[in-house]
Amino acid sequence: MIFTGLAPTNTPASMITPVSKDLTQARLKRLPDIQLPGGWCSIYDQAVVSPEMLLVSNSSVHCVQLLDCLKGEVVSEVQLQECGHRMCLIDKTTAAVNVGDKKIQMILVKGKKLTKEKELTVRRAILGLTSSRNSLVVSFYSQPWLEVISMDGNVLHQFDKSGKYQQFIDPEFMCSTPGGSVFISDRGTNTITKVDESLNILQTFTSPLIQGPYGITAVTEDQVLVCIWQNHSIVLLQPSTNTISTLLGKDEGIEVPYSLTYCPDQKKVFVASCTPDTIKVYTMS
């Protein structure tokens, strides 16, 4: 069932259930880690380009790299003028990464080659970045917190900052669903918030399992995976049932997870953490 109606904010995820055996809650088998070349790496964000290729934002060397998952080799990279953090795929051939405080660098992904394209400049310091319906969704360190901007840099929507309480503190990690909704992971408030493509709040989730949420990725419209830094876990969020459950934990090798992504073709989850030079890989069985 797909959630379509509005729900009150601050909805507690009261249904904390064991992991069941549907598509996204199946048992996850750990595969061999991907050993990243070059020693210490800081993978701030990642995205699946194809079943064999992973795009990573490697802030330790100020570049975006195209990684061959099977060989553990970097097949192409583009150097950034400043440290790159959040990154997203806009479509199958275009990625965006924020560079420094107020710039967004477009990157063409063609075959096994990365090329720099145009650059956008926004008005305030960027905190997070994702894409939805061929637009960019950007989060900031202060109000208005969220904006939807066009590929030309024009502001299309702005988060309604009215209200009696502060909705966000640190909305750094975001992801979009196939239907255009956006989920925001805020470690300042220990919440996950769902907004529509116009930035209207649909739901806000809290739970004892959400303590220090970081990276977030959508599997389907109703299945979202979240890195939980403080609890050393990956949790599954299902909005339609208001359910949050632990999918992976320390026993499966998860430690201070930072970013993750999902490959639908191979049903694989890629997790990067503070481990210096590896990406952990899990497959659904």
C-alpha positions in Angstrom: 0.0 0.0 0.0 1.3 3.5 -0.9 0.8 6.3 1.6 -0.9 9.2 -0.2 -2.6 11.2 2.6 -1.3 13.9 4.9 -0.4 12.8 8.4 0.3 14.8 11.6 3.9 15.8 12.1 5.9 14.2 14.9 4.1 10.9 14.4 5.9 8.3 16.6 7.0 5.1 14.9 5.2 3.0 17.5 5.1 -0.2 15.5 8.7 -1.4 15.9 8.6 -5.0 14.6 11.0 -7.8 13.8 12.3 -7.9 10.3 10.0 -9.9 8.1 10.6 -11.7 4.8 9.2 -9.3 2.2 11.4 -7.7 -0.5 13.2 -5.1 1.6 13.0 -6.8 5.0 14.5 -10.1 3.8 17.7 -11.4 5.4 20.8 -9.7 4.1 23.8 -11.7 3.3 27.2 -9.9 3.6 29.3 -10.1 0.5 33.1 -9.3 0.2 33.9 -5.7 1.0 34.9 -3.3 -1.8 38.5 -2.3 -1.1 39.0 1.3 -2.2 42.3 2.2 -3.8 44.5 4.9 -2.5 44.3 4.3 1.2 42.2 6.5 3.5 38.9 7.5 1.9 36.0 9.6 3.2 32.9 8.5 1.2 30.5 11.3 1.9 27.8 10.1 -0.6 27.3 7.4 -3.2 24.9 6.4 -6.0 24.4 3.4 -8.2 25.1 4.2 -11.9 24.7 0.6 -13.1 24.9 -2.9 -11.4 28.7 -2.8 -11.8 29.4 0.9 -11.3 29.2 3.0 -8.2 29.6 6.8 -8.1 31.2 8.1 -4.9 31.9 11.5 -3.4 35.4 11.1 -1.9 36.1 14.1 0.2 39.5 13.0 1.3 40.9 13.7 -2.2 38.3 16.3 -3.2 36.9 14.4 -6.1 33.9 12.4 -7.5 35.0 8.9 -8.6 33.4 6.2 -10.7 34.1 2.9 -9.1 34.1 -0.6 -10.7 32.4 -2.6 -7.9 33.7 -6.0 -9.2 37.3 -5.0 -9.5 37.5 -2.4 -6.8 39.1 0.1 -9.3 38.5 3.7 -9.9 37.8 3.9 -13.7 37.3 7.7 -13.9 37.3 10.7 -11.6 36.8 14.5 -11.7 38.7 16.7 -9.4 36.8 19.4 -7.4 38.1 22.8 -6.5 36.9 22.4 -3.0 35.7 19.6 -0.8 32.6 17.8 -2.2 30.0 16.5 0.2 26.5 15.6 -0.8 25.9 14.1 -4.2 22.9 12.8 -6.2 21.9 11.4 -9.6 19.5 13.6 -11.5 19.1 11.0 -14.2 21.1 8.1 -15.7 23.7 10.3 -17.2 23.9 13.4 -14.9 25.0 13.8 -11.3 25.2 16.8 -9.0 27.6 17.4 -6.1 27.9 20.4 -3.8 31.3 22.0 -3.8 32.4 24.2 -1.0 29.5 26.3 0.5 27.4 27.7 -2.2 28.2 25.8 -5.5 26.7 22.8 -7.2 28.8 21.0 -9.8 27.1 19.1 -12.6 28.9 15.9 -13.8 28.2 14.0 -17.0 28.3 10.2 -16.5 28.9 8.6 -19.9 30.0 5.0 -20.1 33.0 4.7 -17.9 34.0 8.4 -18.1 33.1 11.4 -15.9 33.2 15.0 -17.2 32.5 18.3 -15.5 29.5 20.2 -16.9 27.9 23.5 -15.8 28.1 24.9 -12.2 25.3 26.5 -10.2 25.6 29.0 -7.4 23.0 29.3 -4.7 22.4 32.1 -2.2 23.4 30.4 1.1 25.6 27.6 2.5 24.5 24.2 1.3 24.0 21.4 3.8 22.3 18.6 1.8 21.4 17.8 -1.8 19.1 15.4 -3.7 17.0 15.5 -6.8 13.3 15.0 -7.5 11.5 15.2 -10.8 14.4 16.8 -12.7 14.9 19.5 -10.1 17.3 19.8 -7.2 16.3 19.8 -3.6 18.8 21.6 -1.4 18.9 21.9 2.4 20.6 24.7 4.3 22.1 25.4 7.7 19.3 27.9 8.5 15.8 29.0 7.4 14.2 28.4 4.9 16.0 25.0 5.5 14.8 23.6 2.1 14.5 24.8 -1.5 13.6 23.2 -4.8 15.6 24.8 -7.6 15.6 24.2 -11.3 18.6 23.1 -13.4 19.0 26.8 -14.2 19.3 27.7 -10.5 15.8 29.3 -10.1 14.0 28.8 -6.8 10.7 26.8 -7.5 9.6 26.1 -4.0 10.7 27.1 -0.5 10.0 25.4 2.8 7.2 27.1 4.7 9.1 28.3 7.8 6.0 29.4 9.6 5.0 27.5 12.8 5.5 27.4 16.5 8.5 25.1 16.6 11.7 24.6 14.7 11.2 21.7 12.2 14.9 21.1 11.4 18.2 21.6 13.1 20.7 19.6 10.9 18.9 18.3 7.7 22.0 17.1 6.0 21.0 13.9 4.3 18.1 13.5 1.9 16.8 11.1 -0.7 13.9 11.1 -3.2 11.5 8.3 -4.1 10.3 7.3 -7.5 7.0 9.2 -6.9 8.8 12.5 -6.1 8.6 12.5 -2.3 11.7 13.5 -0.4 12.9 12.1 3.0 15.1 14.2 5.2 17.4 12.7 7.8 18.0 15.2 10.7 20.5 14.1 13.3 19.9 17.4 15.2 16.3 16.4 16.0 16.7 12.6 15.6 13.9 12.5 13.1 13.1 11.5 9.5 10.7 13.9 7.7 8.8 13.1 4.5 7.9 16.1 2.3 6.2 16.2 -1.1 7.7 17.8 -4.2 6.5 21.2 -3.1 8.1 20.8 0.3 4.9 20.3 2.2 5.4 18.1 5.3 3.6 14.8 5.0 5.0 12.8 8.0 7.7 13.1 10.6 9.1 9.9 12.2 10.6 9.5 15.6 11.7 6.3 17.4 14.2 5.0 19.9 15.8 3.3 16.9 16.6 6.7 15.3 19.5 8.0 17.3 21.9 9.9 15.1 20.4 9.4 11.6 22.9 10.0 8.7 22.7 8.7 5.1 19.3 7.7 3.7 18.2 6.0 0.5 14.9 5.0 -1.0 14.3 1.4 -2.1 10.7 2.0 -3.2 8.1 4.7 -2.6 7.3 3.1 0.8 10.7 1.5 1.8 13.5 3.7 3.0 16.9 2.7 4.5 18.7 4.9 7.0 22.2 4.9 8.5 22.0 5.2 12.3 25.4 6.4 13.4 24.9 6.3 17.2 23.3 2.8 17.2 25.7 1.3 14.6 22.8 0.1 12.5 20.8 0.3 9.2 17.1 0.7 9.8 14.1 0.2 7.5 11.4 2.8 7.5 7.9 2.0 6.0 5.7 5.1 6.0 2.4 3.4 5.1 2.5 1.2 8.2 4.4 3.7 10.3 7.0 1.0 11.0 10.7 1.2 11.7 12.8 -2.0 12.1 16.5 -2.7 12.4 17.8 -4.4 9.2 21.6 -4.6 9.9 23.6 -4.1 13.1 27.0 -4.7 14.7 26.6 -8.4 14.3 26.5 -7.9 10.5 29.6 -5.7 10.5 27.9 -2.2 10.7 29.9 0.4 12.6 29.3 4.1 12.5 27.6 4.0 9.1 27.7 7.3 7.2 26.3 6.9 3.7 24.5 4.1 1.8 22.8 3.4 -1.5 20.7 0.6 -3.0 21.0 -1.3 -6.3 17.5 -2.5 -7.4 18.9 -4.7 -10.2 20.9 -6.8 -7.9 19.1 -6.1 -4.6 22.3 -4.9 -3.0 23.0 -2.4 -0.3 26.3 -0.5 -0.2 27.3 1.0 3.1 30.2 3.4 3.8 31.4 4.2 7.3 34.4 5.6 9.1 36.3 2.4 8.1 39.2 4.0 6.2 39.1 2.2 2.8 36.1 -0.1 2.4 32.5 -0.2 1.3 30.5 -3.0 2.9 28.1 -4.8 0.5 25.0 -6.8 1.4 22.6 -8.7 -0.8 19.0 -9.6 -0.1 18.1 -13.3 0.0 
